[in-house]
Amino acid sequence: MAKIYAKSEVDLDVWTLTLQRIREVYSMFDKVVVSFSGGKDSTVCLNATLHVARELGRLPVRAIFWDEEAIHPPTIEYVRRVYNNPEVHLDWYCLPVKHLNACSRKHPIWYPWAPEDEHLWCRPLPPEGITKFPPGWNRHTVQDSNGFVLPKGNTYGMIVGIRAAESLKRYRAVASKRYLNYIAVDSNNPHISICKPIYDWTTEDVWTAPKLFGWDYNKTYDVFSAYGIPRHAQRVAPPYPAEPLRGLGQYAECFPELWEKMVARVPGANTAAMYANSPLYACNALDFDPNRDPKEQIQEKLKLWGPKEQALIKARLKMEMGNHYRRYPNVPIPIDGDSPTGLTWKFLYMLTVRGDFKHRKNADAGRNTYTENAPD
């Protein structure tokens, strides 16, 4: 396991530190590009990059937006305002990128803007959208598409709105390096480095900045607040994957017209909206029976997946158990409760039922709890 360095206090505020980091990114790479989702964190990243680019005479700032089709009308309105900003060059991609669908085990993948599903699209294709496939691209994930939209020939610093406070996995990613801890080379594309200049921002910081500096922002958040949805639960990303699945019902409540189309867009969406917080979708492994053999329960749930998914889940379980016994070879994995590594059979059961193919669930040290990434 990678060494984790302790936090250290500094006398600078997060805004000043972020500008310093972005200046460093500009000095290190041939080109700088912002990964823009229209959400709160990428809004901070874009505006901070604009601030530095004005200083350095590097306008316009290039940004990349992957339009995921099933997104809120105010998000599209906001992205369009950014697109029309002369200080920003926004590449607006409307391509069938690969996305997970946690609403259905029979149909675990869906593709926004897939031509064969045009009759199911949640909204018309925007005129700004880029629909031509990059050479060699074949329905990759967003992450795997970086090398196609940012081809070799230059080095790129891709600025992303990832914060350590959102999950243990994200915290470990920046705490495992002492220097330039916010920069990591894309494992699939060595000419691209992922840069996280706001990794140490809190949610309060993220919401203070637009008010303090008078930035434009995504008004979807205002709709969520009007419906009483707390800040930490507000997401503007499509809710079909496992992590944001429990917020699926927010669409039905806040944007009913969009929801009518979202129900038909991916298999299982309507059922997931009704039961995402129930044992049916294994939130917190509520149907785990501590009085039964946990291995037997895991085997039962594994059979519900297809062969490919079963192999991925088995590999993940093996990895988790291997990490535990490598550190504590004489300590058995408990059913539930206290554990020196945080690993329990209940947690392994939850991983089996949920899949967690992006490895976003983490057992906290000493307890059977897990954290979830909170995408914009």
C-alpha positions in Angstrom: 0.0 0.0 0.0 1.3 3.5 -0.9 2.7 5.6 1.9 0.2 8.3 3.0 1.7 11.6 4.1 0.2 13.6 6.9 -1.6 16.9 6.2 0.3 20.1 6.8 -1.0 23.5 7.6 0.0 26.5 5.5 -0.6 30.3 5.9 -2.2 30.7 2.4 -5.9 30.4 1.5 -7.1 27.9 -1.0 -7.8 30.4 -3.7 -4.2 31.7 -3.6 -2.9 28.1 -3.5 -5.1 27.1 -6.5 -3.8 30.0 -8.6 -0.2 29.1 -7.7 -0.9 25.5 -8.8 -2.5 26.5 -12.1 0.5 28.8 -12.9 2.7 25.8 -12.3 0.6 23.7 -14.7 1.0 26.4 -17.4 4.8 26.3 -16.9 5.0 22.5 -17.1 2.9 21.6 -20.1 2.6 22.7 -23.7 -1.1 23.1 -23.5 -3.7 23.4 -20.7 -7.3 22.2 -20.9 -10.1 22.3 -18.4 -12.4 19.3 -18.0 -15.7 21.0 -17.6 -19.0 19.4 -16.5 -21.1 22.4 -15.7 -21.0 21.4 -12.1 -19.8 23.4 -9.1 -16.2 22.0 -8.9 -15.5 22.4 -12.6 -16.9 26.0 -12.4 -14.2 26.8 -9.8 -11.5 25.2 -12.0 -12.6 27.1 -15.1 -12.7 30.5 -13.4 -9.4 30.0 -11.7 -7.8 29.0 -15.0 -9.3 32.0 -16.7 -7.8 34.2 -13.9 -4.3 32.8 -14.5 -4.7 32.8 -18.3 -5.5 36.5 -18.3 -2.4 37.1 -16.2 -0.2 35.1 -18.6 -1.8 36.2 -21.9 -2.9 32.7 -22.6 -6.6 33.3 -23.5 -8.8 31.7 -24.6 -8.9 28.8 -22.2 -9.7 25.5 -23.9 -12.3 23.4 -22.1 -13.9 20.0 -22.9 -17.5 19.2 -22.1 -18.9 15.7 -22.5 -22.6 16.1 -22.9 -24.3 13.2 -21.2 -27.7 13.8 -22.7 -29.8 13.1 -19.6 -28.9 16.4 -17.8 -30.9 19.3 -16.4 -32.1 22.2 -18.6 -30.3 24.8 -16.5 -27.1 22.8 -16.9 -27.4 23.1 -20.7 -28.2 26.8 -20.4 -25.1 27.4 -18.3 -22.8 25.4 -20.6 -24.2 27.4 -23.5 -23.3 30.6 -21.7 -19.8 29.3 -21.2 -19.6 28.2 -24.8 -20.5 31.8 -25.9 -17.8 33.3 -23.6 -15.1 34.7 -26.0 -12.5 33.9 -23.3 -13.3 30.2 -23.5 -12.9 27.7 -26.4 -15.3 24.9 -25.4 -15.3 21.6 -27.2 -18.9 20.3 -26.7 -18.9 16.5 -27.4 -22.1 14.7 -28.0 -20.8 11.2 -28.6 -22.0 7.7 -27.4 -19.4 7.4 -24.6 -19.7 4.3 -22.4 -21.6 4.8 -19.1 -22.6 2.4 -16.4 -26.3 1.8 -15.8 -26.7 0.6 -12.2 -30.5 0.5 -12.7 -30.4 -2.8 -14.5 -28.1 -5.9 -14.3 -29.3 -7.1 -17.6 -28.4 -3.8 -19.3 -25.4 -2.5 -17.3 -24.2 -0.1 -20.0 -25.8 2.8 -21.8 -24.6 5.2 -24.4 -25.8 8.8 -24.5 -26.4 10.1 -28.0 -26.2 6.6 -29.5 -27.7 6.9 -33.0 -29.6 3.7 -32.6 -31.4 5.2 -29.6 -32.3 8.5 -31.2 -36.0 7.8 -30.6 -35.2 7.6 -26.8 -33.0 10.7 -26.5 -33.9 12.9 -23.6 -33.5 16.1 -25.6 -32.6 17.2 -29.1 -29.0 17.2 -30.2 -27.6 20.7 -29.4 -26.3 22.7 -32.4 -22.9 23.2 -30.7 -22.4 19.5 -30.3 -19.4 17.7 -31.9 -20.7 14.4 -33.3 -17.8 13.3 -35.5 -15.9 10.4 -33.9 -12.2 11.1 -33.4 -9.9 8.7 -35.4 -9.7 5.3 -33.7 -12.4 6.1 -31.1 -14.9 3.4 -30.5 -17.4 4.2 -27.7 -14.8 4.4 -25.0 -15.4 5.8 -21.5 -14.9 9.5 -20.9 -11.6 8.8 -19.2 -10.3 6.5 -22.0 -11.3 9.2 -24.6 -8.7 11.7 -23.4 -6.0 10.4 -25.7 -8.4 10.7 -28.7 -9.5 14.3 -28.1 -6.0 15.4 -27.0 -3.7 13.5 -29.4 0.0 13.0 -29.1 2.4 15.8 -30.3 2.0 18.0 -27.3 2.0 17.6 -23.5 -1.3 18.5 -21.8 -2.2 19.5 -18.3 -5.8 18.6 -17.9 -7.4 20.5 -15.0 -10.2 18.6 -13.2 -12.4 19.5 -10.3 -11.6 16.6 -8.0 -11.5 17.2 -4.3 -9.9 15.0 -1.6 -12.9 15.6 0.8 -15.3 13.8 -1.5 -13.9 10.3 -0.8 -11.2 8.3 0.8 -9.9 7.2 -2.6 -9.5 10.8 -3.7 -7.8 11.7 -0.5 -5.3 8.8 -0.9 -4.6 9.9 -4.5 -3.2 13.3 -3.3 -1.8 12.1 0.0 0.5 9.5 -1.5 2.9 12.1 -2.9 4.9 14.8 -1.1 5.6 17.1 -4.0 3.3 18.0 -6.9 0.7 15.8 -5.2 -2.1 17.3 -7.3 -0.6 16.1 -10.6 -0.7 12.5 -11.9 0.1 11.1 -15.4 -2.8 9.6 -17.2 -1.9 5.8 -17.1 -3.3 5.3 -20.6 -1.8 8.5 -22.1 1.6 9.5 -20.8 1.4 12.8 -22.7 -1.6 13.9 -20.6 -1.4 14.7 -16.9 -4.4 15.0 -14.7 -4.2 18.1 -12.5 -6.3 18.7 -9.4 -5.7 22.3 -8.3 -8.7 22.4 -5.9 -8.1 19.1 -4.2 -8.0 20.8 -0.7 -11.2 22.8 -1.1 -14.2 22.1 1.1 -17.8 22.2 -0.1 -18.1 25.5 1.7 -15.1 26.9 -0.2 -16.6 25.8 -3.5 -19.9 27.7 -2.8 -18.2 30.8 -1.3 -16.1 31.5 -4.4 -19.0 32.2 -6.9 -20.7 34.5 -4.4 -17.4 36.3 -3.5 -16.2 36.8 -7.1 -19.6 37.2 -8.7 -19.2 34.2 -11.1 -21.9 32.8 -13.2 -22.9 29.2 -12.2 -25.3 26.4 -12.9 -28.8 27.4 -11.7 -29.8 23.7 -11.3 -28.4 24.0 -7.8 -30.9 26.7 -7.0 -33.7 24.4 -8.0 -32.3 21.7 -5.8 -32.1 24.1 -2.9 -35.7 25.3 -3.4 -36.8 21.7 -3.0 -34.9 21.4 0.2 -32.2 19.1 -1.1 -29.0 19.7 1.0 -25.9 21.0 -0.7 -23.9 17.7 -0.1 -26.6 15.7 -2.0 -26.9 18.0 -5.0 -25.6 16.4 -8.2 -25.8 17.6 -11.8 -24.4 14.4 -13.4 -26.7 11.8 -14.8 -27.9 9.6 -11.9 -27.9 6.2 -13.6 -24.5 4.9 -12.2 -24.3 3.3 -8.8 -22.8 6.3 -6.9 -25.5 8.9 -7.5 -28.3 6.3 -7.9 -30.0 7.3 -4.6 -30.6 10.8 -6.0 -32.5 9.5 -9.0 -35.8 10.5 -7.6 -34.7 14.2 -7.5 -35.2 14.3 -11.2 -38.8 13.3 -10.9 -39.4 15.9 -8.3 -37.5 18.8 -9.6 -37.6 18.3 -13.4 -40.7 16.2 -14.2 -40.7 16.8 -18.0 -37.1 15.6 -18.2 -37.9 12.7 -15.9 -40.6 11.4 -18.2 -37.9 10.9 -20.9 -35.3 9.6 -18.5 -37.6 6.8 -17.3 -37.6 5.4 -20.9 -34.0 6.2 -21.6 -32.3 3.3 -19.7 -33.8 0.0 -18.6 -34.7 -0.1 -14.9 -34.7 3.7 -14.2 -38.2 3.9 -12.9 -37.8 0.9 -10.6 -34.4 2.3 -9.4 -36.0 5.7 -8.6 -38.6 3.9 -6.3 -36.3 1.5 -4.6 -32.7 2.9 -4.8 -32.7 3.4 -1.1 -34.0 -0.1 -0.3 -32.3 -3.5 0.0 -33.2 -4.2 -3.6 -30.3 -2.0 -4.7 -28.1 -3.0 -1.7 -27.6 0.5 -0.2 -25.5 -0.1 2.8 -26.1 -3.9 2.3 -29.3 -3.8 4.2 -30.3 -7.3 3.3 -27.0 -8.8 4.6 -27.7 -11.5 7.2 -25.0 -11.7 9.9 -26.2 -15.1 11.0 -25.6 -16.8 7.7 -22.4 -17.8 6.1 -21.2 -14.6 4.3 -19.3 -16.6 1.6 -22.6 -18.4 0.8 -24.4 -15.0 0.6 -21.8 -13.6 -1.7 -21.9 -16.6 -4.0 -25.7 -16.2 -4.3 -25.3 -12.5 -5.3 -22.5 -13.3 -7.7 -24.7 -15.6 -9.8 -27.0 -12.6 -10.5 -24.2 -11.0 -12.6 -23.0 -12.0 -16.1 -19.7 -13.8 -16.6 -17.7 -10.6 -17.3 -19.0 -8.8 -14.3 -18.5 -11.9 -12.1 -14.8 -12.0 -13.0 -14.4 -8.3 -12.2 -16.1 -8.6 -8.8 -14.1 -11.8 -7.9 -10.9 -10.0 -8.7 -11.9 -7.0 -6.5 -12.9 -9.3 -3.6 -9.6 -11.1 -3.9 -7.7 -7.8 -3.9 -9.5 -6.5 -0.8 -9.0 -9.7 1.1 -5.3 -9.9 0.0 -4.7 -6.3 1.3 -6.2 -7.2 4.6 -4.2 -10.4 5.2 -1.0 -8.9 3.9 -1.2 -6.3 6.6 -2.7 -8.5 9.3 -2.1 -12.1 8.4 -3.3 -13.4 11.8 -6.5 -11.3 12.0 -9.6 -12.9 10.5 -12.0 -10.7 8.6 -15.0 -10.0 10.9 -18.6 -10.3 9.9 -19.3 -6.7 10.8 -18.0 -4.1 13.3 -14.4 -3.3 14.2 -11.6 -4.3 11.8 -8.0 -3.0 11.7 -8.3 -2.4 7.9 -12.0 -1.5 7.9 -12.7 -4.7 5.8 -15.6 -6.8 6.9 -17.7 -9.5 5.2 -20.6 -7.1 5.2 -18.5 -4.7 3.1 -17.5 -7.5 0.7 -21.1 -8.4 0.3 -22.0 -4.8 -0.5 -19.3 -4.7 -3.1 -20.7 -7.9 -4.7 -24.2 -6.6 -4.9 -23.3 -3.2 -6.1 -20.5 -4.1 -8.4 -18.4 -1.0 -7.8 -16.6 -1.4 -11.1 -14.9 2.0 -10.7 -13.6 1.1 -7.2 -15.3 4.0 -5.5 -16.3 2.3 -2.3 -13.8 2.2 0.5 -13.9 0.6 3.9 -13.0 3.3 6.5 -10.3 2.3 9.0 -11.8 0.3 11.8 -15.4 0.3 10.8 -17.7 -1.2 8.1 -18.5 2.1 6.4 -17.8 3.4 3.0 -17.5 6.7 1.3 -18.8 7.7 -2.1 -17.4 10.1 -4.7 -19.7 13.1 -5.1 -19.4 14.1 -8.7 -20.7 17.6 -9.7 
